[in-house]
Amino acid sequence: RSSSETADASFALRIKGQQRTGRRFDVEWRSGMRFVSLENSKLSEGKANDFGAHLLQTNLLPVMQGVVDDETLTAQENSMLNEANAAKPLLLQVEVVLHEPFDAATYSSALSSTSSSSPRAQKEEGVISGGFGLFRMRDLRDVPEEEPLRVGSVVTPVLRKLSQRAGMFQMGVYPGVEYRILRILDPATGQEIFYTKPGSEYELKPIYPLVQQLERAWPVRVQETNIPKLITPTQYNVISAIGSLLAAASALFTAFCISQAISLFFIPSKSMEPTLQVGDVLLVEKISPLILKQPKLGEVVLFHPPSKLQELVQSGSGRPVSQRDLFVKRVSALPGDMILIQDKAGNILINGEKEAPWDRRSLCAAEPLRLIERYMEPGREIVVEKNQVGVLGDCGSVSVDSRVWGPLPTQDIAGRPLMRLWPLSRFGAVGDLPMTITNEWTK
């Protein structure tokens, strides 16, 4: 026979139980398939070379054959009963119905007379809204120009709207689960047919085991009009993949937007003591610098290091610093102000006066090695130009700030602290300079 020949068949297999004890039952299995040559078989498309279906659970086969294992009997008595049953044959009945080959013209004519009223025929929905049309969730029952849905096909039911979910679960037609159509029944006669018709009934069974909560007596019989939409497993997998990608992209985009708006900052040095101490964790917002270009005098800001500060840090510690790193200082001078370095200790005058109201910069104890003195140039005048601010650390004895590397361009300001998150004992807003010393180098 030619390898291209096919046979569309519905069949019923029945095994008559030979149980001598316990509950007596028979087994019947009804299904259908397109039988093809071995090289053309593909179960996922409802094409098979042999029947190859399970009639019952393996552990029930001895029971069907009448094998006795009664705990109330002796081994000899069980053996005698099984020997008697062995001579009794297992009764098997096979019923096969061959269907006419598919005729596109005849089927299209029959379908056109009923499909105009079908809600599925009114609109073809796209997976991606907005008219992209890259993928189509076309219902498998609405393809008159192609071979129609048939017995043996593997289908995946999906929802058209969320309110349909409860009804589908009640019927046993779970959205997203792959089912094989075992039988199709004619809506007018109730007889088995091989190709779907509007209003026909389907007998469906999942092609793989489900979780215990979803299992039931299979197959389930469902009127096809009660199933919102049927698509192929491939279509569903593509849709799921697109949905997962869109969800992941949305989550990444949301995370990116949040990271651009707020972030956490860990205080690594003593330059802002006693206001901010080593190990403090700040919640920083990054929106206000984009809106309010000019910071206020006295507020704490986080900023990207200017090139001169990058060079100082790298030469002093050997650690490379990039434009993406953040530093924290307090705004102490505005455009038009002049900062004068008074001595090697780093004391300053702003516009010829003490840096009031931010002149309490000696509340942290002096650093014993007085390393800050190597950077100070007594008599140096630093003029803060337009779009610049002067920033100083609250701990003047250790802070490498505008006294060393000059004014900070306002465009480098990246954020402002909303609050201190850690430690919990000092949870809350970051305020002005304290009035008393809170940190000692000897600790």
CORPERA-V487210 format. One record per backbone hydrogen bond with DSSP energy under -0.5 kcal/mol. CO is the residue of the C=O (numbers start at 1). NH is the residue of the N-H. E is the energy in kcal/mol with one decimal. If there is no record, write none. Layout:
co->CO nh->NH e->E
co->CO nh->NH e->E
This chain:
co->2 nh->5 e->-1.3
co->3 nh->37 e->-0.7
co->7 nh->9 e->-0.6
co->7 nh->35 e->-3.1
co->8 nh->99 e->-2.9
co->9 nh->33 e->-2.3
co->10 nh->97 e->-3.6
co->11 nh->31 e->-2.4
co->12 nh->95 e->-2.8
co->13 nh->29 e->-2.8
co->14 nh->93 e->-2.9
co->15 nh->17 e->-0.6
co->15 nh->27 e->-2.3
co->16 nh->91 e->-0.6
co->27 nh->15 e->-2.7
co->29 nh->13 e->-2.6
co->31 nh->11 e->-2.7
co->33 nh->9 e->-2.2
co->33 nh->35 e->-0.7
co->34 nh->48 e->-2.4
co->35 nh->7 e->-1.8
co->37 nh->40 e->-1.0
co->37 nh->41 e->-0.6
co->38 nh->41 e->-1.0
co->42 nh->45 e->-1.9
co->42 nh->47 e->-1.9
co->43 nh->46 e->-1.9
co->44 nh->154 e->-0.5
co->46 nh->34 e->-1.6
co->47 nh->42 e->-1.9
co->48 nh->36 e->-2.5
co->57 nh->60 e->-1.7
co->58 nh->61 e->-1.4
co->60 nh->64 e->-2.4
co->61 nh->65 e->-1.9
co->62 nh->67 e->-2.8
co->63 nh->66 e->-1.4
co->64 nh->18 e->-2.3
co->69 nh->71 e->-0.6
co->70 nh->73 e->-1.5
co->74 nh->78 e->-2.3
co->75 nh->79 e->-2.2
co->76 nh->80 e->-2.2
co->77 nh->81 e->-2.0
co->78 nh->82 e->-2.1
co->79 nh->83 e->-2.1
co->80 nh->84 e->-1.6
co->81 nh->85 e->-1.9
co->82 nh->86 e->-1.8
co->83 nh->87 e->-0.7
co->84 nh->87 e->-0.5
co->85 nh->88 e->-1.6
co->87 nh->89 e->-0.6
co->89 nh->91 e->-0.5
co->90 nh->92 e->-0.5
co->91 nh->16 e->-2.5
co->93 nh->14 e->-2.8
co->95 nh->12 e->-2.7
co->97 nh->10 e->-2.9
co->102 nh->104 e->-0.5
co->103 nh->107 e->-2.5
co->104 nh->108 e->-2.7
co->105 nh->109 e->-2.0
co->106 nh->110 e->-1.9
co->107 nh->111 e->-2.6
co->108 nh->112 e->-2.4
co->109 nh->113 e->-0.8
co->111 nh->114 e->-1.6
co->111 nh->115 e->-2.4
co->112 nh->116 e->-0.6
co->114 nh->117 e->-1.0
co->115 nh->118 e->-1.2
co->118 nh->121 e->-1.1
co->119 nh->122 e->-0.8
co->123 nh->125 e->-0.6
co->125 nh->137 e->-1.6
co->127 nh->129 e->-0.6
co->128 nh->133 e->-0.8
co->135 nh->127 e->-1.6
co->136 nh->138 e->-1.1
co->139 nh->142 e->-1.9
co->143 nh->146 e->-1.6
co->149 nh->196 e->-2.7
co->150 nh->153 e->-1.6
co->153 nh->155 e->-0.5
co->153 nh->181 e->-2.5
co->155 nh->179 e->-3.1
co->156 nh->231 e->-2.2
co->157 nh->176 e->-2.7
co->158 nh->229 e->-0.8
co->161 nh->164 e->-1.8
co->162 nh->165 e->-1.8
co->164 nh->168 e->-2.0
co->165 nh->169 e->-2.3
co->166 nh->170 e->-2.1
co->167 nh->171 e->-1.6
co->168 nh->172 e->-1.0
co->168 nh->173 e->-2.3
co->172 nh->174 e->-0.9
co->174 nh->177 e->-1.9
co->177 nh->157 e->-0.7
co->177 nh->179 e->-0.5
co->178 nh->207 e->-2.0
co->179 nh->155 e->-2.8
co->180 nh->182 e->-0.9
co->180 nh->205 e->-1.4
co->181 nh->152 e->-3.3
co->183 nh->203 e->-2.2
co->184 nh->193 e->-3.0
co->185 nh->201 e->-1.7
co->186 nh->190 e->-1.9
co->191 nh->186 e->-3.4
co->193 nh->184 e->-0.6
co->194 nh->151 e->-2.2
co->197 nh->200 e->-2.1
co->200 nh->224 e->-2.7
co->201 nh->185 e->-2.5
co->202 nh->204 e->-0.6
co->202 nh->222 e->-2.8
co->203 nh->182 e->-2.8
co->203 nh->183 e->-1.1
co->204 nh->219 e->-0.7
co->204 nh->220 e->-2.2
co->205 nh->180 e->-2.7
co->211 nh->214 e->-1.8
co->211 nh->215 e->-1.0
co->212 nh->215 e->-0.6
co->216 nh->218 e->-0.7
co->220 nh->204 e->-2.6
co->220 nh->222 e->-0.6
co->222 nh->202 e->-3.3
co->223 nh->226 e->-2.3
co->224 nh->227 e->-1.4
co->226 nh->228 e->-0.7
co->229 nh->158 e->-2.1
co->230 nh->140 e->-2.5
co->231 nh->156 e->-2.8
co->232 nh->236 e->-2.3
co->233 nh->237 e->-2.7
co->234 nh->238 e->-2.4
co->235 nh->239 e->-2.7
co->236 nh->240 e->-2.9
co->237 nh->241 e->-2.6
co->238 nh->242 e->-2.7
co->239 nh->243 e->-2.9
co->240 nh->244 e->-2.8
co->241 nh->245 e->-2.6
co->242 nh->246 e->-2.9
co->243 nh->247 e->-2.7
co->244 nh->248 e->-2.9
co->245 nh->249 e->-3.0
co->246 nh->250 e->-2.7
co->247 nh->251 e->-2.7
co->248 nh->252 e->-2.8
co->249 nh->253 e->-2.8
co->250 nh->254 e->-2.7
co->251 nh->255 e->-2.8
co->252 nh->256 e->-2.8
co->253 nh->257 e->-2.8
co->254 nh->258 e->-2.7
co->255 nh->259 e->-2.7
co->256 nh->260 e->-1.7
co->257 nh->261 e->-1.0
co->258 nh->261 e->-0.8
co->258 nh->262 e->-3.3
co->261 nh->286 e->-3.5
co->263 nh->284 e->-3.3
co->265 nh->282 e->-3.0
co->266 nh->268 e->-0.6
co->267 nh->279 e->-2.5
co->270 nh->273 e->-1.9
co->271 nh->395 e->-2.5
co->272 nh->275 e->-0.8
co->272 nh->276 e->-2.3
co->277 nh->280 e->-2.5
co->280 nh->267 e->-2.7
co->281 nh->421 e->-2.9
co->281 nh->422 e->-1.3
co->282 nh->265 e->-2.3
co->282 nh->284 e->-0.6
co->283 nh->418 e->-3.7
co->283 nh->419 e->-1.1
co->284 nh->263 e->-2.0
co->285 nh->416 e->-2.1
co->287 nh->290 e->-1.5
co->287 nh->291 e->-1.0
co->288 nh->291 e->-0.7
co->288 nh->292 e->-3.8
co->291 nh->293 e->-1.0
co->293 nh->295 e->-0.7
co->296 nh->299 e->-1.5
co->299 nh->331 e->-2.7
co->301 nh->329 e->-2.0
co->302 nh->414 e->-2.7
co->302 nh->415 e->-1.8
co->303 nh->327 e->-2.4
co->306 nh->310 e->-2.2
co->307 nh->311 e->-2.2
co->308 nh->312 e->-2.1
co->309 nh->313 e->-2.4
co->310 nh->314 e->-2.2
co->311 nh->315 e->-2.4
co->312 nh->316 e->-2.1
co->313 nh->317 e->-2.6
co->313 nh->318 e->-0.5
co->313 nh->319 e->-0.6
co->314 nh->318 e->-1.8
co->318 nh->320 e->-0.6
co->322 nh->325 e->-1.3
co->325 nh->305 e->-0.5
co->327 nh->303 e->-2.5
co->329 nh->301 e->-2.7
co->330 nh->392 e->-2.6
co->331 nh->298 e->-2.6
co->333 nh->390 e->-2.5
co->334 nh->337 e->-2.4
co->337 nh->384 e->-2.8
co->338 nh->351 e->-2.8
co->339 nh->382 e->-3.3
co->340 nh->342 e->-0.6
co->340 nh->349 e->-1.8
co->341 nh->379 e->-3.6
co->343 nh->346 e->-1.4
co->347 nh->342 e->-3.1
co->347 nh->343 e->-0.8
co->349 nh->340 e->-2.9
co->349 nh->351 e->-0.6
co->350 nh->353 e->-1.3
co->353 nh->350 e->-3.5
co->354 nh->356 e->-1.5
co->355 nh->358 e->-2.2
co->359 nh->361 e->-0.7
co->360 nh->363 e->-0.6
co->361 nh->396 e->-2.1
co->367 nh->370 e->-1.6
co->370 nh->373 e->-1.3
co->371 nh->374 e->-1.3
co->372 nh->375 e->-1.6
co->372 nh->376 e->-0.6
co->373 nh->376 e->-0.6
co->377 nh->380 e->-2.2
co->380 nh->341 e->-2.6
co->381 nh->383 e->-0.5
co->382 nh->339 e->-3.3
co->383 nh->385 e->-0.7
co->384 nh->336 e->-3.3
co->385 nh->388 e->-1.1
co->387 nh->410 e->-2.2
co->389 nh->391 e->-0.5
co->389 nh->408 e->-3.5
co->390 nh->332 e->-3.2
co->390 nh->333 e->-1.6
co->391 nh->402 e->-2.5
co->392 nh->330 e->-2.6
co->394 nh->396 e->-0.9
co->395 nh->398 e->-1.7
co->395 nh->399 e->-1.8
co->397 nh->372 e->-0.6
co->399 nh->401 e->-0.9
co->401 nh->404 e->-2.4
co->401 nh->405 e->-2.2
co->402 nh->406 e->-1.3
co->407 nh->409 e->-0.5
co->408 nh->389 e->-1.8
co->409 nh->412 e->-2.0
co->410 nh->413 e->-1.3
co->412 nh->304 e->-2.8
co->415 nh->302 e->-2.8
co->416 nh->285 e->-2.5
co->419 nh->283 e->-2.7
co->419 nh->421 e->-0.6
co->420 nh->428 e->-2.0
co->422 nh->281 e->-2.1
co->423 nh->426 e->-1.6
co->424 nh->427 e->-1.4
co->428 nh->420 e->-4.1
co->429 nh->431 e->-0.8
co->439 nh->365 e->-1.3
co->440 nh->443 e->-1.3
